[in-house]
């Protein structure tokens, strides 16, 4: 029994270590997108990133011991998941163009709240009064960060909230798919949908033309395409490799550690983003952002604790 407990403890420690690697890796993507968001349109970045990422999803598929192209018995769910991820990723990047990293990260911490709420609405799961109270506290924290109606309100925060909601929908679909499709299969189909979706939307956006003077998030969508410099091209292509590495680290984390143990450590993404924001752009979070982040994180951790019980 003691040996089993020690083995499980070691697996949890290794799993959390992989999760920290995943958080550091994906933060590089956030920094890179924010860095080049003033020069290129969001869909150009998405297309190039997807072109590079697609072969890496096949490598992950080979790593799972499979051959050929990934197949699925539930294509509609795979396409829906890919569409939700494509829209979530695109709206998130649009928010990046307008907001400090700390504020974006704080809003993204409402993810567990969105997932819990959608679990009730879509999956019919039961949530007790304590978790409902935690949800209300968490969304109060989101309001502190977003501050709708105030002079400091930024439209970019709405795009980040939309991104979080779409990601929560992705989690709902993933819960249904994980019994039949591997993580590499889901990665392949989501990347394929990214590529097709961006390729369909991009010509329409190009036809609409540039919108000078528009909000930074909107301008990021409609900005004219431009030939990347060698450095910027390397950054865009590198996003595909970063994404593949993040997927691997994340899969390893949750295959080794219990979800209830690993999940609270995802909130460490906030101090990581605060660090990058301060070091690169000199961003210092406001006390309202810190207060909202505290309420959101506290409610999220409590919900995870109740679900574990």
ROZADO-727179 format. One record per residue (C-alpha): residue number from 0; x, y, z. Coordinates in pm, 1 decimal. Example, Ala and Ser with C-alpha at 12.3 -4.5 7.8 and 13.67 -1.06 7.14 Angstrom:
// ROZADO-727179
(atom 0,(1230.0,-450.0,780.0))
(atom 1,(1367.0,-106.0,714.0))
// end
This chain:
// ROZADO-727179
(atom 0,(0.0,0.0,0.0))
(atom 1,(281.3,240.0,93.0))
(atom 2,(453.6,166.8,-237.4))
(atom 3,(134.5,249.7,-429.3))
(atom 4,(91.2,574.5,-238.6))
(atom 5,(453.7,672.7,-307.9))
(atom 6,(411.6,588.1,-677.3))
(atom 7,(95.0,797.5,-701.4))
(atom 8,(268.2,1087.5,-521.5))
(atom 9,(562.5,1068.8,-762.1))
(atom 10,(322.5,1062.0,-1059.1))
(atom 11,(143.8,1369.9,-924.1))
(atom 12,(474.4,1555.8,-882.3))
(atom 13,(585.5,1463.0,-1233.8))
(atom 14,(243.9,1553.4,-1371.7))
(atom 15,(249.4,1896.7,-1209.2))
(atom 16,(602.9,1948.9,-1344.0))
(atom 17,(478.1,1878.6,-1696.5))
(atom 18,(187.1,2116.9,-1636.1))
(atom 19,(428.5,2395.2,-1538.7))
(atom 20,(624.3,2327.5,-1858.8))
(atom 21,(295.6,2351.0,-2051.8))
(atom 22,(213.0,2685.9,-1890.7))
(atom 23,(557.8,2828.4,-1966.2))
(atom 24,(539.3,2699.9,-2324.6))
(atom 25,(195.6,2842.3,-2403.3))
(atom 26,(295.6,3175.8,-2245.7))
(atom 27,(559.4,3204.7,-2519.0))
(atom 28,(279.9,3186.6,-2776.1))
(atom 29,(91.4,3463.7,-2596.2))
(atom 30,(400.2,3685.2,-2592.0))
(atom 31,(479.3,3615.8,-2958.3))
(atom 32,(127.1,3696.9,-3080.1))
(atom 33,(112.7,4018.5,-2879.3))
(atom 34,(457.0,4113.9,-3011.2))
(atom 35,(361.1,4088.4,-3380.6))
(atom 36,(-7.9,4182.4,-3349.9))
(atom 37,(59.8,4539.5,-3461.3))
(atom 38,(205.2,4435.9,-3799.0))
(atom 39,(0.5,4142.2,-3929.1))
(atom 40,(-367.0,4034.8,-3931.8))
(atom 41,(-477.8,3763.9,-3692.5))
(atom 42,(-590.2,3520.9,-3964.9))
(atom 43,(-251.3,3534.2,-4137.0))
(atom 44,(-93.0,3423.2,-3808.7))
(atom 45,(-355.0,3150.1,-3758.5))
(atom 46,(-307.3,3006.9,-4109.5))
(atom 47,(71.8,2994.4,-4095.2))
(atom 48,(64.1,2850.9,-3743.1))
(atom 49,(-182.4,2579.6,-3850.8))
(atom 50,(23.3,2487.0,-4159.5))
(atom 51,(323.2,2424.1,-3935.2))
(atom 52,(124.1,2257.3,-3655.8))
(atom 53,(-59.9,2005.0,-3877.4))
(atom 54,(244.7,1781.3,-3945.9))
(atom 55,(329.4,1787.5,-3574.5))
(atom 56,(-15.6,1649.0,-3490.3))
(atom 57,(66.3,1355.1,-3718.8))
(atom 58,(392.9,1305.1,-3530.5))
(atom 59,(192.8,1293.0,-3206.4))
(atom 60,(-35.4,1037.1,-3372.7))
(atom 61,(269.2,825.1,-3461.2))
(atom 62,(394.2,865.7,-3105.2))
(atom 63,(71.2,701.5,-2988.6))
(atom 64,(165.2,400.0,-3201.2))
(atom 65,(-83.5,467.9,-3480.7))
(atom 66,(-28.6,466.4,-3857.7))
(atom 67,(-188.8,649.2,-4148.5))
(atom 68,(-413.4,953.7,-4100.3))
(atom 69,(-623.4,993.8,-3784.1))
(atom 70,(-982.6,875.9,-3821.8))
(atom 71,(-1287.8,931.0,-3606.1))
(atom 72,(-1626.3,765.9,-3560.3))
(atom 73,(-1774.8,1100.0,-3453.4))
(atom 74,(-1678.4,1354.6,-3722.4))
(atom 75,(-1951.8,1604.2,-3634.5))
(atom 76,(-1825.4,1635.6,-3278.8))
(atom 77,(-1466.2,1667.0,-3402.6))
(atom 78,(-1562.6,1943.4,-3646.1))
(atom 79,(-1766.1,2122.1,-3377.8))
(atom 80,(-1473.1,2102.2,-3136.6))
(atom 81,(-1237.1,2236.4,-3402.5))
(atom 82,(-1473.9,2523.4,-3484.2))
(atom 83,(-1508.0,2621.1,-3117.6))
(atom 84,(-1128.6,2613.3,-3077.8))
(atom 85,(-1073.4,2815.1,-3396.3))
(atom 86,(-1315.0,3087.3,-3282.1))
(atom 87,(-1179.6,3075.4,-2926.3))
(atom 88,(-817.8,3108.6,-3039.4))
(atom 89,(-898.1,3389.0,-3285.4))
(atom 90,(-1100.8,3598.0,-3038.3))
(atom 91,(-833.3,3543.1,-2772.5))
(atom 92,(-565.6,3680.7,-3004.2))
(atom 93,(-788.9,3977.6,-3086.5))
(atom 94,(-803.1,4051.4,-2713.3))
(atom 95,(-423.5,4023.8,-2695.1))
(atom 96,(-391.0,4318.0,-2932.6))
(atom 97,(-570.6,4550.1,-2690.3))
(atom 98,(-512.9,4438.6,-2329.0))
(atom 99,(-222.0,4392.4,-2086.0))
(atom 100,(-118.3,4029.7,-2037.9))
(atom 101,(-211.3,4028.7,-1668.5))
(atom 102,(-566.4,4141.7,-1739.5))
(atom 103,(-608.3,3880.5,-2013.0))
(atom 104,(-476.1,3605.7,-1787.9))
(atom 105,(-704.5,3715.3,-1503.7))
(atom 106,(-1010.9,3697.3,-1729.5))
(atom 107,(-905.3,3355.8,-1859.9))
(atom 108,(-909.4,3228.4,-1501.7))
(atom 109,(-1288.5,3234.1,-1528.2))
(atom 110,(-1259.5,2920.7,-1743.7))
(atom 111,(-1352.2,2673.9,-1463.4))
(atom 112,(-1653.6,2891.4,-1379.2))
(atom 113,(-1772.7,2883.9,-1741.7))
(atom 114,(-1717.2,2507.4,-1759.5))
(atom 115,(-1914.9,2448.9,-1440.1))
(atom 116,(-2200.4,2669.7,-1562.0))
(atom 117,(-2214.2,2498.2,-1902.0))
(atom 118,(-2197.7,2156.4,-1732.7))
(atom 119,(-2528.0,2244.1,-1569.0))
(atom 120,(-2689.4,2394.6,-1878.6))
(atom 121,(-2565.5,2145.1,-2140.7))
(atom 122,(-2478.6,1823.5,-1954.9))
(atom 123,(-2743.6,1852.9,-1684.9))
(atom 124,(-2491.5,1808.2,-1402.3))
(atom 125,(-2604.7,1891.9,-1049.6))
(atom 126,(-2442.2,2185.7,-869.4))
(atom 127,(-2513.9,2250.0,-503.2))
(atom 128,(-2578.7,2589.0,-338.0))
(atom 129,(-2216.8,2626.4,-227.7))
(atom 130,(-2084.8,2595.2,-579.7))
(atom 131,(-2355.3,2833.8,-706.4))
(atom 132,(-2230.5,3085.6,-449.2))
(atom 133,(-1872.7,3027.2,-565.0))
(atom 134,(-1984.6,3089.9,-923.4))
(atom 135,(-2143.2,3421.9,-824.8))
(atom 136,(-1826.3,3527.9,-640.4))
(atom 137,(-1613.2,3428.4,-939.2))
(atom 138,(-1822.5,3623.4,-1188.0))
(atom 139,(-1814.7,3922.3,-952.0))
(atom 140,(-1436.6,3898.0,-985.2))
(atom 141,(-1469.5,3899.6,-1364.4))
(atom 142,(-1680.8,4216.5,-1345.2))
(atom 143,(-1407.7,4381.9,-1135.5))
(atom 144,(-1154.4,4304.6,-1407.3))
(atom 145,(-1370.3,4395.8,-1707.9))
(atom 146,(-1546.0,4695.5,-1545.0))
(atom 147,(-1828.2,4730.1,-1801.2))
(atom 148,(-1967.2,5082.2,-1830.9))
(atom 149,(-1661.5,5246.4,-1672.8))
(atom 150,(-1421.1,5485.1,-1841.1))
(atom 151,(-1150.4,5216.0,-1832.0))
(atom 152,(-1364.6,4953.3,-2008.2))
(atom 153,(-1184.5,4795.9,-2304.3))
(atom 154,(-1366.6,4612.0,-2583.0))
(atom 155,(-1078.0,4365.1,-2592.7))
(atom 156,(-1196.7,4213.4,-2263.9))
(atom 157,(-1522.9,4110.2,-2432.9))
(atom 158,(-1327.1,3918.0,-2696.4))
(atom 159,(-1131.6,3739.4,-2422.3))
(atom 160,(-1456.7,3650.8,-2241.7))
(atom 161,(-1600.3,3516.6,-2567.7))
(atom 162,(-1281.1,3314.8,-2605.6))
(atom 163,(-1322.6,3165.6,-2257.2))
(atom 164,(-1687.9,3076.4,-2325.5))
(atom 165,(-1596.6,2905.9,-2653.7))
(atom 166,(-1315.5,2719.0,-2481.4))
(atom 167,(-1562.0,2596.8,-2218.6))
(atom 168,(-1780.4,2465.0,-2502.0))
(atom 169,(-1470.6,2289.6,-2635.7))
(atom 170,(-1426.8,2117.6,-2299.2))
(atom 171,(-1788.7,2000.0,-2312.1))
(atom 172,(-1729.9,1839.7,-2653.2))
(atom 173,(-1394.6,1696.4,-2542.4))
(atom 174,(-1565.1,1519.7,-2252.0))
(atom 175,(-1783.7,1339.8,-2504.0))
(atom 176,(-1499.5,1263.0,-2745.8))
(atom 177,(-1230.0,1139.0,-2508.5))
(atom 178,(-1392.1,795.5,-2477.2))
(atom 179,(-1342.6,723.1,-2848.9))
(atom 180,(-1075.7,962.4,-2985.6))
(atom 181,(-716.5,1007.5,-2869.9))
(atom 182,(-564.3,1345.5,-2791.9))
(atom 183,(-357.6,1331.7,-3113.6))
(atom 184,(-671.2,1260.7,-3317.1))
(atom 185,(-849.8,1557.8,-3161.7))
(atom 186,(-541.5,1775.4,-3219.0))
(atom 187,(-528.3,1676.2,-3585.5))
(atom 188,(-894.7,1752.1,-3654.3))
(atom 189,(-892.3,2080.2,-3460.7))
(atom 190,(-585.1,2200.3,-3651.6))
(atom 191,(-745.3,2094.8,-3980.7))
(atom 192,(-1058.7,2294.4,-3896.1))
(atom 193,(-837.7,2592.2,-3796.6))
(atom 194,(-676.5,2583.9,-4138.4))
(atom 195,(-999.8,2543.3,-4336.2))
(atom 196,(-1191.1,2798.0,-4126.1))
(atom 197,(-920.2,3064.0,-4149.6))
(atom 198,(-880.4,3002.7,-4524.5))
(atom 199,(-1254.7,3057.9,-4578.2))
(atom 200,(-1284.4,3368.0,-4359.4))
(atom 201,(-957.3,3536.1,-4464.5))
(atom 202,(-1068.7,3632.1,-4822.5))
(atom 203,(-1388.8,3785.5,-4683.4))
(atom 204,(-1189.4,3992.9,-4435.3))
(atom 205,(-945.5,4099.3,-4707.8))
(atom 206,(-1237.1,4211.9,-4927.2))
(atom 207,(-1376.7,4418.7,-4639.4))
(atom 208,(-1049.1,4612.1,-4634.6))
(atom 209,(-848.1,4785.4,-4365.0))
(atom 210,(-1024.3,4982.6,-4091.3))
(atom 211,(-793.3,5265.4,-3984.0))
(atom 212,(-880.2,5415.9,-3649.0))
(atom 213,(-1071.2,5105.2,-3538.5))
(atom 214,(-1030.8,4949.1,-3193.3))
(atom 215,(-701.8,4750.0,-3178.8))
(atom 216,(-888.5,4417.8,-3154.9))
(atom 217,(-1095.3,4496.3,-3466.5))
(atom 218,(-793.0,4637.4,-3649.3))
(atom 219,(-605.3,4312.0,-3578.9))
(atom 220,(-874.8,4120.7,-3768.1))
(atom 221,(-899.1,4353.1,-4071.5))
(atom 222,(-533.9,4457.6,-4105.9))
(atom 223,(-397.1,4402.8,-4459.5))
(atom 224,(-177.8,4100.2,-4516.4))
(atom 225,(194.1,4173.5,-4535.3))
(atom 226,(505.2,3978.5,-4627.9))
(atom 227,(665.1,3884.2,-4294.5))
(atom 228,(1024.1,3968.8,-4221.9))
(atom 229,(1246.0,3660.2,-4174.1))
(atom 230,(1227.0,3704.1,-3795.7))
(atom 231,(848.7,3745.7,-3791.9))
(atom 232,(808.4,3449.3,-4026.9))
(atom 233,(1016.6,3238.0,-3787.5))
(atom 234,(798.6,3355.9,-3497.7))
(atom 235,(473.9,3266.4,-3679.3))
(atom 236,(609.0,2926.5,-3783.8))
(atom 237,(741.4,2869.1,-3433.5))
(atom 238,(388.7,2908.6,-3297.3))
(atom 239,(302.9,2573.7,-3455.5))
(atom 240,(593.4,2403.8,-3277.0))
(atom 241,(505.1,2578.4,-2950.5))
(atom 242,(145.5,2461.7,-2983.6))
(atom 243,(252.1,2099.5,-3047.2))
(atom 244,(486.8,2107.4,-2746.7))
(atom 245,(210.7,2254.0,-2529.0))
(atom 246,(-28.9,1977.3,-2634.0))
(atom 247,(229.5,1712.3,-2547.5))
(atom 248,(318.0,1859.8,-2207.8))
(atom 249,(-48.9,1906.4,-2121.7))
(atom 250,(-138.8,1550.0,-2220.5))
(atom 251,(153.6,1414.5,-2015.7))
(atom 252,(54.2,1626.3,-1716.6))
(atom 253,(-300.1,1493.2,-1696.9))
(atom 254,(-199.9,1136.2,-1783.2))
(atom 255,(37.1,1128.3,-1484.5))
(atom 256,(-132.4,1347.6,-1222.9))
(atom 257,(-487.1,1333.6,-1093.1))
(atom 258,(-693.2,1610.8,-1252.4))
(atom 259,(-804.0,1737.7,-910.9))
(atom 260,(-436.5,1771.4,-809.7))
(atom 261,(-307.0,1928.6,-1131.0))
(atom 262,(-593.5,2164.1,-1221.8))
(atom 263,(-534.6,2425.7,-944.9))
(atom 264,(-177.5,2472.3,-1068.5))
(atom 265,(-314.0,2608.3,-1398.5))
(atom 266,(-374.6,2934.3,-1213.3))
(atom 267,(3.1,2983.0,-1208.9))
(atom 268,(-44.3,3107.5,-1564.1))
(atom 269,(-136.7,3445.6,-1411.8))
(atom 270,(200.1,3521.9,-1243.3))
(atom 271,(380.2,3391.2,-1552.8))
(atom 272,(188.0,3633.8,-1776.2))
(atom 273,(237.0,3916.0,-1523.6))
(atom 274,(611.4,3848.0,-1537.4))
(atom 275,(624.7,3863.8,-1918.5))
(atom 276,(402.6,4172.2,-1928.9))
(atom 277,(627.4,4357.8,-1684.1))
(atom 278,(960.9,4247.7,-1832.8))
(atom 279,(871.3,4315.6,-2198.3))
(atom 280,(608.1,4592.3,-2194.3))
(atom 281,(646.3,4738.1,-1843.0))
(atom 282,(282.6,4649.3,-1761.3))
(atom 283,(178.5,4672.4,-1396.6))
(atom 284,(-165.5,4527.9,-1305.2))
(atom 285,(-411.6,4759.9,-1130.4))
(atom 286,(-544.2,4673.6,-785.2))
(atom 287,(-885.8,4608.7,-945.4))
(atom 288,(-728.7,4344.9,-1168.2))
(atom 289,(-558.8,4180.9,-868.8))
(atom 290,(-881.5,4188.8,-665.5))
(atom 291,(-1085.1,4041.9,-949.8))
(atom 292,(-821.5,3776.0,-1014.5))
(atom 293,(-820.3,3679.9,-644.6))
(atom 294,(-1200.1,3635.0,-638.1))
(atom 295,(-1199.5,3440.3,-965.3))
(atom 296,(-914.4,3210.4,-862.8))
(atom 297,(-1054.2,3154.2,-511.8))
(atom 298,(-1394.6,3056.5,-648.3))
(atom 299,(-1238.4,2832.1,-912.8))
(atom 300,(-1022.1,2649.7,-658.1))
(atom 301,(-1324.2,2605.3,-429.8))
(atom 302,(-1529.2,2458.6,-715.7))
(atom 303,(-1246.2,2213.7,-790.9))
(atom 304,(-1232.8,2123.6,-421.4))
(atom 305,(-1608.2,2056.2,-407.8))
(atom 306,(-1594.4,1848.4,-726.9))
(atom 307,(-1310.7,1643.4,-579.8))
(atom 308,(-1520.0,1572.2,-268.0))
// end
